[in-house]
Amino acid sequence: MIDHVNAYALTVRDVKVCAEFYRDKLGMHLQEMSENFAYLTFAKKGPGVALVSATGLSQEIPKDRVRPDESLTQRNYFAVFLEDADQEYESLRAKGVRFLQPPATRPDGQRFAFFEDPEGNLWEPEQGPFLRATIDHLTDPLAR
């Protein structure tokens, strides 16, 4: 049985550039680095973000599934919780992080923004008073 997530893997074209972004701009800890792979964590241990080169991945699974030469539209993104969306926005922007959406407020009061890494992978830092209660009271809706 799967019991935890080890890493959130992103397929990228330039592992080094992306690893530097996650280390230098987001403050993640670089745990491992090679030509086709990097692993970074927010704390000293995982789960973390694995950066896998499209070229390296196409050596492990069929190239037609990886499509390393194709520019893909981003449909998925990381949603991360934080204490102060506006403060984080200013801090990351000062480091040169490119935001697609500055902090805004949803009708439910949640503050959010969107930024992208050097290869267009999207991140949504979000803040809201309801988030901690939601996390503390997680239930399996399928178990009902």
Number of C-alpha atoms within 10 A of each C-alpha: 3 4 5 7 9 12 15 14 14 16 20 24 19 18 24 17 13 19 25 15 18 21 15 13 17 16 15 20 19 19 14 12 15 11 11 18 21 20 24 25 20 16 11 12 11 16 16 21 20 23 25 21 21 21 18 18 19 15 10 9 10 10 15 9 9 17 14 18 11 7 8 9 8 10 7 9 14 12 14 11 15 15 12 14 22 17 12 17 22 14 14 16 15 11 13 11 18 17 18 13 13 16 22 15 13 10 7 9 12 16 20 24 21 20 21 16 18 18 16 14 18 19 18 20 22 23 22 18 12 11 13 11 9 10 9 8 7 8 10 6 6 5 5 5
